[in-house]
Structures are given as C-alpha cells and as structure tokens.
Amino acid sequence: MRPRTLGLFLPRGQLPGLIGNVLVCRDGKHLTRTYLKTLTPVVPRAFFAFTGWEDGK
C-alpha cells in the first residue's frame, strides 16, 4: 500500500502544463522547482496520514 499522492502530480490523470499560475512541467517529463515548492506542505501531510506517525508538532 502506498500514500495517495498521485493526484498531486497527475490531476485528472494527466500532467498539466499549468495549475493556477504555476508552471508544472517544462519539458513533459520534469516538474518545475516552483511547482515542487507548492507541494512542500502537502506531501508530508499525506505521508503522516498514510503512516499514522506523528509529524513532530
């Protein structure tokens, strides 16, 4: 079993060029640094929810 994070990277099943005003993918294969920064608070929440571990807060 894996954390459910695919929707963060492939909303609606495909990799979009833009989400809001943030460029997601520059070359069709690699996520932009700006988009990854927007995920910074989201990915740890998904991880801790999946594992049931405390997040240290």
PyMOL Python script that loads the backbone (N, CA, C, O; Angstrom):
from pymol import cmd

cmd.read_pdbstr("""\
ATOM      1  N   MET A   1       0.843  -1.178   0.000  1.00  0.00           N
ATOM      2  CA  MET A   1       0.000   0.000   0.000  1.00  0.00           C
ATOM      3  C   MET A   1       0.891   1.246   0.000  1.00  0.00           C
ATOM      4  O   MET A   1       1.923   1.278   0.671  1.00  0.00           O
ATOM      5  N   ARG A   2       0.488   2.263  -0.752  1.00  0.00           N
ATOM      6  CA  ARG A   2       1.277   3.487  -0.878  1.00  0.00           C
ATOM      7  C   ARG A   2       0.435   4.706  -0.521  1.00  0.00           C
ATOM      8  O   ARG A   2      -0.792   4.666  -0.614  1.00  0.00           O
ATOM      9  N   PRO A   3       1.092   5.787  -0.113  1.00  0.00           N
ATOM     10  CA  PRO A   3       0.333   7.018   0.132  1.00  0.00           C
ATOM     11  C   PRO A   3      -0.327   7.485  -1.163  1.00  0.00           C
ATOM     12  O   PRO A   3       0.221   7.308  -2.251  1.00  0.00           O
ATOM     13  N   ARG A   4      -1.485   8.071  -1.033  1.00  0.00           N
ATOM     14  CA  ARG A   4      -2.216   8.538  -2.216  1.00  0.00           C
ATOM     15  C   ARG A   4      -1.772   9.956  -2.568  1.00  0.00           C
ATOM     16  O   ARG A   4      -2.356  10.938  -2.110  1.00  0.00           O
ATOM     17  N   THR A   5      -0.737  10.037  -3.384  1.00  0.00           N
ATOM     18  CA  THR A   5      -0.211  11.345  -3.789  1.00  0.00           C
ATOM     19  C   THR A   5      -0.250  11.541  -5.298  1.00  0.00           C
ATOM     20  O   THR A   5       0.123  12.605  -5.790  1.00  0.00           O
ATOM     21  N   LEU A   6      -0.693  10.537  -6.035  1.00  0.00           N
ATOM     22  CA  LEU A   6      -0.699  10.643  -7.492  1.00  0.00           C
ATOM     23  C   LEU A   6      -1.494  11.853  -7.964  1.00  0.00           C
ATOM     24  O   LEU A   6      -1.127  12.483  -8.956  1.00  0.00           O
ATOM     25  N   GLY A   7      -2.575  12.186  -7.270  1.00  0.00           N
ATOM     26  CA  GLY A   7      -3.376  13.344  -7.647  1.00  0.00           C
ATOM     27  C   GLY A   7      -2.622  14.657  -7.544  1.00  0.00           C
ATOM     28  O   GLY A   7      -2.998  15.639  -8.184  1.00  0.00           O
ATOM     29  N   LEU A   8      -1.566  14.686  -6.748  1.00  0.00           N
ATOM     30  CA  LEU A   8      -0.748  15.895  -6.654  1.00  0.00           C
ATOM     31  C   LEU A   8       0.057  16.111  -7.928  1.00  0.00           C
ATOM     32  O   LEU A   8       0.369  17.243  -8.296  1.00  0.00           O
ATOM     33  N   PHE A   9       0.387  15.018  -8.589  1.00  0.00           N
ATOM     34  CA  PHE A   9       1.249  15.091  -9.757  1.00  0.00           C
ATOM     35  C   PHE A   9       0.491  14.930 -11.069  1.00  0.00           C
ATOM     36  O   PHE A   9       0.888  15.484 -12.094  1.00  0.00           O
ATOM     37  N   LEU A  10      -0.592  14.175 -11.035  1.00  0.00           N
ATOM     38  CA  LEU A  10      -1.375  13.939 -12.246  1.00  0.00           C
ATOM     39  C   LEU A  10      -2.858  14.202 -11.992  1.00  0.00           C
ATOM     40  O   LEU A  10      -3.666  13.275 -12.048  1.00  0.00           O
ATOM     41  N   PRO A  11      -3.225  15.455 -11.714  1.00  0.00           N
ATOM     42  CA  PRO A  11      -4.645  15.723 -11.511  1.00  0.00           C
ATOM     43  C   PRO A  11      -5.422  15.384 -12.778  1.00  0.00           C
ATOM     44  O   PRO A  11      -4.993  15.704 -13.887  1.00  0.00           O
ATOM     45  N   ARG A  12      -6.544  14.747 -12.606  1.00  0.00           N
ATOM     46  CA  ARG A  12      -7.387  14.302 -13.723  1.00  0.00           C
ATOM     47  C   ARG A  12      -6.668  13.323 -14.640  1.00  0.00           C
ATOM     48  O   ARG A  12      -7.030  13.186 -15.808  1.00  0.00           O
ATOM     49  N   GLY A  13      -5.642  12.634 -14.116  1.00  0.00           N
ATOM     50  CA  GLY A  13      -4.974  11.577 -14.864  1.00  0.00           C
ATOM     51  C   GLY A  13      -3.927  12.015 -15.865  1.00  0.00           C
ATOM     52  O   GLY A  13      -3.351  11.176 -16.558  1.00  0.00           O
ATOM     53  N   GLN A  14      -3.667  13.302 -15.957  1.00  0.00           N
ATOM     54  CA  GLN A  14      -2.636  13.750 -16.890  1.00  0.00           C
ATOM     55  C   GLN A  14      -1.830  14.892 -16.289  1.00  0.00           C
ATOM     56  O   GLN A  14      -2.297  15.592 -15.390  1.00  0.00           O
ATOM     57  N   LEU A  15      -0.632  15.068 -16.787  1.00  0.00           N
ATOM     58  CA  LEU A  15       0.254  16.110 -16.277  1.00  0.00           C
ATOM     59  C   LEU A  15      -0.090  17.429 -16.964  1.00  0.00           C
ATOM     60  O   LEU A  15       0.135  17.577 -18.166  1.00  0.00           O
ATOM     61  N   PRO A  16      -0.631  18.385 -16.216  1.00  0.00           N
ATOM     62  CA  PRO A  16      -0.995  19.669 -16.823  1.00  0.00           C
ATOM     63  C   PRO A  16       0.226  20.573 -16.974  1.00  0.00           C
ATOM     64  O   PRO A  16       1.219  20.413 -16.264  1.00  0.00           O
ATOM     65  N   GLY A  17       0.145  21.512 -17.892  1.00  0.00           N
ATOM     66  CA  GLY A  17       1.224  22.485 -18.048  1.00  0.00           C
ATOM     67  C   GLY A  17       1.199  23.531 -16.954  1.00  0.00           C
ATOM     68  O   GLY A  17       2.243  23.972 -16.475  1.00  0.00           O
ATOM     69  N   LEU A  18      -0.013  23.927 -16.561  1.00  0.00           N
ATOM     70  CA  LEU A  18      -0.185  24.946 -15.528  1.00  0.00           C
ATOM     71  C   LEU A  18      -1.245  24.514 -14.530  1.00  0.00           C
ATOM     72  O   LEU A  18      -2.234  23.879 -14.894  1.00  0.00           O
ATOM     73  N   ILE A  19      -1.030  24.862 -13.275  1.00  0.00           N
ATOM     74  CA  ILE A  19      -2.067  24.768 -12.250  1.00  0.00           C
ATOM     75  C   ILE A  19      -2.111  26.146 -11.622  1.00  0.00           C
ATOM     76  O   ILE A  19      -1.133  26.608 -11.035  1.00  0.00           O
ATOM     77  N   GLY A  20      -3.260  26.796 -11.753  1.00  0.00           N
ATOM     78  CA  GLY A  20      -3.339  28.192 -11.322  1.00  0.00           C
ATOM     79  C   GLY A  20      -2.390  29.003 -12.184  1.00  0.00           C
ATOM     80  O   GLY A  20      -2.500  28.987 -13.410  1.00  0.00           O
ATOM     81  N   ASN A  21      -1.476  29.701 -11.570  1.00  0.00           N
ATOM     82  CA  ASN A  21      -0.484  30.462 -12.341  1.00  0.00           C
ATOM     83  C   ASN A  21       0.914  29.869 -12.188  1.00  0.00           C
ATOM     84  O   ASN A  21       1.913  30.561 -12.387  1.00  0.00           O
ATOM     85  N   VAL A  22       0.979  28.587 -11.834  1.00  0.00           N
ATOM     86  CA  VAL A  22       2.272  27.926 -11.608  1.00  0.00           C
ATOM     87  C   VAL A  22       2.546  26.935 -12.738  1.00  0.00           C
ATOM     88  O   VAL A  22       1.733  26.053 -13.014  1.00  0.00           O
ATOM     89  N   LEU A  23       3.694  27.092 -13.381  1.00  0.00           N
ATOM     90  CA  LEU A  23       4.131  26.156 -14.404  1.00  0.00           C
ATOM     91  C   LEU A  23       4.481  24.833 -13.730  1.00  0.00           C
ATOM     92  O   LEU A  23       5.316  24.793 -12.827  1.00  0.00           O
ATOM     93  N   VAL A  24       3.842  23.751 -14.170  1.00  0.00           N
ATOM     94  CA  VAL A  24       4.023  22.446 -13.535  1.00  0.00           C
ATOM     95  C   VAL A  24       5.173  21.682 -14.168  1.00  0.00           C
ATOM     96  O   VAL A  24       6.045  21.157 -13.475  1.00  0.00           O
ATOM     97  N   CYS A  25       5.164  21.628 -15.471  1.00  0.00           N
ATOM     98  CA  CYS A  25       6.137  20.807 -16.181  1.00  0.00           C
ATOM     99  C   CYS A  25       6.687  21.593 -17.362  1.00  0.00           C
ATOM    100  O   CYS A  25       5.931  22.128 -18.173  1.00  0.00           O
ATOM    101  N   ARG A  26       7.985  21.655 -17.449  1.00  0.00           N
ATOM    102  CA  ARG A  26       8.596  22.450 -18.513  1.00  0.00           C
ATOM    103  C   ARG A  26       8.818  21.629 -19.784  1.00  0.00           C
ATOM    104  O   ARG A  26       8.662  22.157 -20.884  1.00  0.00           O
ATOM    105  N   ASP A  27       9.172  20.372 -19.660  1.00  0.00           N
ATOM    106  CA  ASP A  27       9.547  19.583 -20.833  1.00  0.00           C
ATOM    107  C   ASP A  27       8.713  18.319 -21.025  1.00  0.00           C
ATOM    108  O   ASP A  27       9.051  17.482 -21.862  1.00  0.00           O
ATOM    109  N   GLY A  28       7.642  18.169 -20.273  1.00  0.00           N
ATOM    110  CA  GLY A  28       6.809  16.972 -20.389  1.00  0.00           C
ATOM    111  C   GLY A  28       7.279  15.820 -19.529  1.00  0.00           C
ATOM    112  O   GLY A  28       6.604  14.793 -19.451  1.00  0.00           O
ATOM    113  N   LYS A  29       8.428  15.969 -18.877  1.00  0.00           N
ATOM    114  CA  LYS A  29       8.985  14.889 -18.064  1.00  0.00           C
ATOM    115  C   LYS A  29       9.387  15.323 -16.661  1.00  0.00           C
ATOM    116  O   LYS A  29       9.391  14.506 -15.740  1.00  0.00           O
ATOM    117  N   HIS A  30       9.720  16.579 -16.489  1.00  0.00           N
ATOM    118  CA  HIS A  30      10.269  17.044 -15.213  1.00  0.00           C
ATOM    119  C   HIS A  30       9.415  18.153 -14.624  1.00  0.00           C
ATOM    120  O   HIS A  30       9.036  19.097 -15.318  1.00  0.00           O
ATOM    121  N   LEU A  31       9.116  18.031 -13.331  1.00  0.00           N
ATOM    122  CA  LEU A  31       8.354  19.057 -12.628  1.00  0.00           C
ATOM    123  C   LEU A  31       9.246  20.260 -12.361  1.00  0.00           C
ATOM    124  O   LEU A  31      10.451  20.120 -12.155  1.00  0.00           O
ATOM    125  N   THR A  32       8.642  21.442 -12.368  1.00  0.00           N
ATOM    126  CA  THR A  32       9.427  22.646 -12.102  1.00  0.00           C
ATOM    127  C   THR A  32       9.675  22.800 -10.607  1.00  0.00           C
ATOM    128  O   THR A  32       8.921  22.292  -9.777  1.00  0.00           O
ATOM    129  N   ARG A  33      10.731  23.499 -10.291  1.00  0.00           N
ATOM    130  CA  ARG A  33      11.074  23.771  -8.896  1.00  0.00           C
ATOM    131  C   ARG A  33       9.953  24.550  -8.205  1.00  0.00           C
ATOM    132  O   ARG A  33       9.643  24.296  -7.041  1.00  0.00           O
ATOM    133  N   THR A  34       9.353  25.491  -8.920  1.00  0.00           N
ATOM    134  CA  THR A  34       8.270  26.297  -8.345  1.00  0.00           C
ATOM    135  C   THR A  34       7.090  25.413  -7.958  1.00  0.00           C
ATOM    136  O   THR A  34       6.526  25.569  -6.875  1.00  0.00           O
ATOM    137  N   TYR A  35       6.711  24.480  -8.842  1.00  0.00           N
ATOM    138  CA  TYR A  35       5.592  23.592  -8.525  1.00  0.00           C
ATOM    139  C   TYR A  35       5.932  22.703  -7.335  1.00  0.00           C
ATOM    140  O   TYR A  35       5.089  22.502  -6.460  1.00  0.00           O
ATOM    141  N   LEU A  36       7.134  22.175  -7.286  1.00  0.00           N
ATOM    142  CA  LEU A  36       7.531  21.333  -6.158  1.00  0.00           C
ATOM    143  C   LEU A  36       7.477  22.102  -4.846  1.00  0.00           C
ATOM    144  O   LEU A  36       7.126  21.540  -3.808  1.00  0.00           O
ATOM    145  N   LYS A  37       7.822  23.382  -4.888  1.00  0.00           N
ATOM    146  CA  LYS A  37       7.734  24.198  -3.671  1.00  0.00           C
ATOM    147  C   LYS A  37       6.290  24.331  -3.198  1.00  0.00           C
ATOM    148  O   LYS A  37       6.040  24.413  -1.996  1.00  0.00           O
ATOM    149  N   THR A  38       5.333  24.353  -4.131  1.00  0.00           N
ATOM    150  CA  THR A  38       3.927  24.441  -3.719  1.00  0.00           C
ATOM    151  C   THR A  38       3.467  23.157  -3.037  1.00  0.00           C
ATOM    152  O   THR A  38       2.498  23.171  -2.279  1.00  0.00           O
ATOM    153  N   LEU A  39       4.153  22.052  -3.299  1.00  0.00           N
ATOM    154  CA  LEU A  39       3.792  20.763  -2.689  1.00  0.00           C
ATOM    155  C   LEU A  39       4.444  20.548  -1.329  1.00  0.00           C
ATOM    156  O   LEU A  39       4.090  19.609  -0.616  1.00  0.00           O
ATOM    157  N   THR A  40       5.383  21.399  -0.966  1.00  0.00           N
ATOM    158  CA  THR A  40       6.140  21.215   0.274  1.00  0.00           C
ATOM    159  C   THR A  40       5.253  20.968   1.489  1.00  0.00           C
ATOM    160  O   THR A  40       5.566  20.060   2.259  1.00  0.00           O
ATOM    161  N   PRO A  41       4.171  21.709   1.714  1.00  0.00           N
ATOM    162  CA  PRO A  41       3.348  21.425   2.892  1.00  0.00           C
ATOM    163  C   PRO A  41       2.416  20.226   2.708  1.00  0.00           C
ATOM    164  O   PRO A  41       1.947  19.655   3.692  1.00  0.00           O
ATOM    165  N   VAL A  42       2.147  19.845   1.477  1.00  0.00           N
ATOM    166  CA  VAL A  42       1.143  18.811   1.206  1.00  0.00           C
ATOM    167  C   VAL A  42       1.707  17.399   1.322  1.00  0.00           C
ATOM    168  O   VAL A  42       1.064  16.522   1.899  1.00  0.00           O
ATOM    169  N   VAL A  43       2.886  17.175   0.787  1.00  0.00           N
ATOM    170  CA  VAL A  43       3.466  15.827   0.769  1.00  0.00           C
ATOM    171  C   VAL A  43       3.699  15.276   2.178  1.00  0.00           C
ATOM    172  O   VAL A  43       3.348  14.122   2.425  1.00  0.00           O
ATOM    173  N   PRO A  44       4.271  16.038   3.110  1.00  0.00           N
ATOM    174  CA  PRO A  44       4.419  15.496   4.469  1.00  0.00           C
ATOM    175  C   PRO A  44       3.080  15.124   5.111  1.00  0.00           C
ATOM    176  O   PRO A  44       2.993  14.116   5.812  1.00  0.00           O
ATOM    177  N   ARG A  45       2.039  15.925   4.879  1.00  0.00           N
ATOM    178  CA  ARG A  45       0.721  15.582   5.442  1.00  0.00           C
ATOM    179  C   ARG A  45       0.238  14.247   4.906  1.00  0.00           C
ATOM    180  O   ARG A  45      -0.288  13.428   5.659  1.00  0.00           O
ATOM    181  N   ALA A  46       0.412  14.020   3.607  1.00  0.00           N
ATOM    182  CA  ALA A  46      -0.002  12.746   3.012  1.00  0.00           C
ATOM    183  C   ALA A  46       0.810  11.594   3.600  1.00  0.00           C
ATOM    184  O   ALA A  46       0.266  10.524   3.874  1.00  0.00           O
ATOM    185  N   PHE A  47       2.100  11.810   3.792  1.00  0.00           N
ATOM    186  CA  PHE A  47       2.961  10.781   4.361  1.00  0.00           C
ATOM    187  C   PHE A  47       2.530  10.423   5.780  1.00  0.00           C
ATOM    188  O   PHE A  47       2.369   9.248   6.107  1.00  0.00           O
ATOM    189  N   PHE A  48       2.344  11.442   6.625  1.00  0.00           N
ATOM    190  CA  PHE A  48       1.987  11.175   8.019  1.00  0.00           C
ATOM    191  C   PHE A  48       0.584  10.593   8.140  1.00  0.00           C
ATOM    192  O   PHE A  48       0.335   9.764   9.015  1.00  0.00           O
ATOM    193  N   ALA A  49      -0.325  11.009   7.285  1.00  0.00           N
ATOM    194  CA  ALA A  49      -1.667  10.425   7.299  1.00  0.00           C
ATOM    195  C   ALA A  49      -1.605   8.950   6.910  1.00  0.00           C
ATOM    196  O   ALA A  49      -2.318   8.124   7.479  1.00  0.00           O
ATOM    197  N   PHE A  50      -0.764   8.627   5.957  1.00  0.00           N
ATOM    198  CA  PHE A  50      -0.632   7.248   5.494  1.00  0.00           C
ATOM    199  C   PHE A  50       0.011   6.356   6.553  1.00  0.00           C
ATOM    200  O   PHE A  50      -0.457   5.245   6.800  1.00  0.00           O
ATOM    201  N   THR A  51       1.088   6.844   7.178  1.00  0.00           N
ATOM    202  CA  THR A  51       1.830   6.013   8.125  1.00  0.00           C
ATOM    203  C   THR A  51       1.232   6.019   9.523  1.00  0.00           C
ATOM    204  O   THR A  51       1.443   5.089  10.302  1.00  0.00           O
ATOM    205  N   GLY A  52       0.475   7.083   9.839  1.00  0.00           N
ATOM    206  CA  GLY A  52      -0.053   7.211  11.188  1.00  0.00           C
ATOM    207  C   GLY A  52       0.979   7.720  12.172  1.00  0.00           C
ATOM    208  O   GLY A  52       0.710   7.789  13.371  1.00  0.00           O
ATOM    209  N   TRP A  53       2.161   8.079  11.683  1.00  0.00           N
ATOM    210  CA  TRP A  53       3.210   8.608  12.545  1.00  0.00           C
ATOM    211  C   TRP A  53       2.881  10.042  12.915  1.00  0.00           C
ATOM    212  O   TRP A  53       2.130  10.723  12.217  1.00  0.00           O
ATOM    213  N   GLU A  54       3.448  10.484  14.010  1.00  0.00           N
ATOM    214  CA  GLU A  54       3.295  11.882  14.406  1.00  0.00           C
ATOM    215  C   GLU A  54       4.212  12.734  13.539  1.00  0.00           C
ATOM    216  O   GLU A  54       5.279  12.281  13.125  1.00  0.00           O
ATOM    217  N   ASP A  55       3.803  13.949  13.269  1.00  0.00           N
ATOM    218  CA  ASP A  55       4.632  14.819  12.435  1.00  0.00           C
ATOM    219  C   ASP A  55       5.552  15.713  13.250  1.00  0.00           C
ATOM    220  O   ASP A  55       6.178  16.618  12.698  1.00  0.00           O
ATOM    221  N   GLY A  56       5.646  15.477  14.547  1.00  0.00           N
ATOM    222  CA  GLY A  56       6.556  16.230  15.384  1.00  0.00           C
ATOM    223  C   GLY A  56       6.023  17.560  15.865  1.00  0.00           C
ATOM    224  O   GLY A  56       6.746  18.333  16.493  1.00  0.00           O
ATOM    225  N   LYS A  57       4.752  17.837  15.574  1.00  0.00           N
ATOM    226  CA  LYS A  57       4.173  19.116  16.005  1.00  0.00           C
ATOM    227  C   LYS A  57       3.414  18.956  17.288  1.00  0.00           C
ATOM    228  O   LYS A  57       2.859  19.926  17.802  1.00  0.00           O
TER     229      LYS A  57
END
""", "prot")
cmd.dss("prot")
cmd.show_as("cartoon", "prot")
cmd.util.cbc("prot")
cmd.orient("prot")
